[in-house]
Amino acid sequence: ESERTAASARAEATLVAVAERAAVAQALASVEVRAALEAAEARQREALAASEGRQREQRAEDERRLRETLGALVADSVAKAVDGGGAGGFGGGGGAAGGAGP
């Protein structure tokens, strides 16, 4: 009887130890998963910030090109208005001043 009680106590102690180790392993895995998720979120935020930066740069470049194009068009229109005595200028109304203009 005492051997059975001792064996039962040893088995119970073994089960408790295994359960404690399993709980520790689960806690460690949870911490590792949380850390991996946080790292993935940080990488995602960095990628988003980089993408937004590239978009801002592209918009600035597009605006610069648009200003250059519009400037060239205006200069061309002014030159044509001056060369043509105003006919077909901004307002298209003729005359030395190029009409009323837009």
N, C-alpha and C positions, 0 to 999 in steps of 0.2 A: 504494500500500500504506500509506504513512504517513498519507494522508488518511483511509483506512478506519480505521486505528488511532485517529486523532484523533477521528473521528466516533463511533467506538465508545466511546471514553473519555468524550466529551461526553454521549452517550446514557446511559452508566452513571452519570455524575455527576448527570444530570437525574433518573434513576430513584431514586438514593439520596436526593436532595433531596426528591422527592415522597414517598418512603417515610418520611422523617424528619418531614415536615409532617403526613402522615397519622397517624403515631404520636403527635405532639403533639396533634393534633385529637382523637384517640381518648382520650388521657389527660385532656384538658380536658372532654370529654363525660362521661367516667367521674366526674370530680370534680363536675360539675354534677348528674349523676344522683344521686350520693351525697348531695349537699347538698339536693337536692329531696326525697329519701327521708327524710332526717333532719328536714327542716322539716315534712313530712307527719306523721311520727311525733310530733313535738312538738305539732302541732295536735291530733292524736288524743289524746295524753295530757292536754292542756288540756281538751278536750271531755269526756273521761271524768271528770276531777276536778270539773268544773262539774256534771256529771250526778250524781255521788256527793254533792256538796254539796246539790243540790236534793233528792235523796232523803233526806238526813239532816234537812233542814229540814221536809220533808213528814212524816217519821216523828215529829219533835218536835211538829209541829202536831197530828197525829193523836193522839198520846199526851196532849197538853194537852186536846183535846176530849173524849177518853175519860175523863180524870180529872174534868173538869167534869160530864160526864154521870153518871158514877158518884157523884160528890158530890151531885148533885141528886137522884138516885134514893135514896141513903142518907138525905138530909135529908127527902125526901118520906115514906120508910118510917118514919122516927123520928117525924115529925109525925103520921102516921096512927096509929102505935102509941100515942102520947101521947093523941091525941084519942079513940081508941077504947078506952081503958083497957087497952091491951095486946093486945086480940084482933086476930089477923092480923099481929102484929108480926114480928120477925125469925124467931122460932121458930114462930110461928103457934099457940102453945100457950095463949094467953089469959093472964089474970092481969095484975096491975099492972105487972110488969116486962117483959111481952111474951114470955114463954116462954124457953126455953133458948137460942135463937138458933143461928145456923150456926157 
